[in-house]
Amino acid sequence: MKLKHIYHLYSRIGFGITIDEARQLESKSAEQLINDQLKTNATAGQLTLVTLNDLPNKDNNDTLSPVEKRDQRKLLRDQVKELNTLWMKQLIQSPNFLLEKTTLFWHGHFACRVEHPYMAQQLNNIQRTYAFAPFKDLLMAVSQSPAMLQFLNNRQNKKAHPNENFARELMELFTIGKGNYTEQDIKESARAFTGWTFDNNVFEFRFNQKTHDVDSKTFMHQTGSFTGEDIIDILLQKKETARFLCRKMYAFFVNEKVDETILEELTTFYYANQYDTGKLLRKIFTSDWFYSDGNMGTNIKSPVDFIVGFSKTFDIIPSDELLLKLQKSMDQILFYPPNVAGWPGGKDWIDSTTLMFRLKIPSTLLNGGKITFVEKDNMPEDNFNLPDTIQTSGSATPALLHHSTEEIIEALLRAEPSPDNRRMLLAVAGEPRQLVLKIVSMPEYQLY
């Protein structure tokens, strides 16, 4: 493979690659590289921060004072923060980068915000276990996860009083998309999911037959005594579901501007292969069109892509408080999506404030400077009450500095710099450290 194609591939299946690592892969094909990553054990990298024994004892809740209850809530919030930084460091360091990147995709697709560390960890592990599996397996496991059942109020969904939250989001955000279902479909499918709940002592799915509506339902022109499993099967029978999922994956892994012709090709393939996500990813990353110039340097880095990619490139592991503060300041905090629709992405990542902040951060981190944060009102203060100024440790970046100007530019930039910026870079060609600092401070560095 050409070096530029390796850089492009690794920016999409992971968070970048060093010059020396890329050179070692030039003799390999894209298929070999992807197959190596798809062979990753489905349970690799399971997050195991919190066990059931680590959680507060619910049996004594009635005897706790208001102060003790407040302390319990703080404990749970602190554990979610620890879970966040544990995953961020895993994103930086894991050799199973396609698994981590795909888990990150599903994390945004099935956006779920529960301030409970065990349920959040459990859902993340479901998303990585089934990351490359047939989508039905993933969808069923997510739908029956305590985190999602609680977040979308399905524990309150009972025959006598149906709750439509889960049924609505299942169709609008997780499967078939707006315009492909009716309000009546929502009402009827909500009845099918009655009785879906979980045991909050062991956090496992439970089906409560007593609160389930066994009567006949009509959903998408089909009639029967449908269960939740039946509704999921019917949704997957619709090719629109495959198209909806492929559109989101194309925007995430390939290009935010979706090529409708290629989308149809991928939709047909995904549908014909029973929604096998591993096969779809292999097809995407081994297709010639994936490596076209029009798909390189087109997407804006998400805050997590930006933080993780920078950390990997320059061999920096930020402190826990810095990892949290960077996420908060750039509006993407893992395990804390803004709502059930997740992070909007694309141009929504950048505004005048966040762009200026992004342009300053890399040189500050490399030089070991102090970062002063502008507080954003995107999280309850007691959840992420962190210092306004954080001292960074810096990086010598020795490996990168030993390469030529063109090699450094090619390794760090996925988007072609403007003529003025290229002239600026060539002006410091004999000063590799200055060259690196200028590259990471350019707007083009925000693209991948």
Secondary structure, DSSP 8 states (H G I E B T S, - for coil): --HHHHHHHHHHHSS---HHHHHTTTTS-HHHHHHHHHTS-TTTT---S--GGGS--GGGGGG--HHHHHHHHHHHHHHHHHHHHHHHHHHHH-S-HHHHHHHHHHHHHT----S-HHHHHHHHHHHHHTTTSBHHHHHHHHHTSHHHHHHTTGGG-BTTB---HHHHHIIIIISS-TTSS-HHHHHHHHHHTTTEEEETTTTEEEE-GGG---S-EEETTEEE---HHHHHHHHHHSHHHHHHHHHHHHHHHT-SS--HHHHHHHHHHHHHTTTBHHHHHHHHHHSGGGGSGGGSS-SB--HHHHHHHHHHHTT----HHHHHHHHHHTT--TT--SSTT----GGGG--HHHHHHHHHHHHHHHHT-EEE----SSS-TTTS---SEEE------HHHHTS-HHHHHHHH-SS---HHHHHHHHTTTT-HHHHHHHHHTSGGGGB-
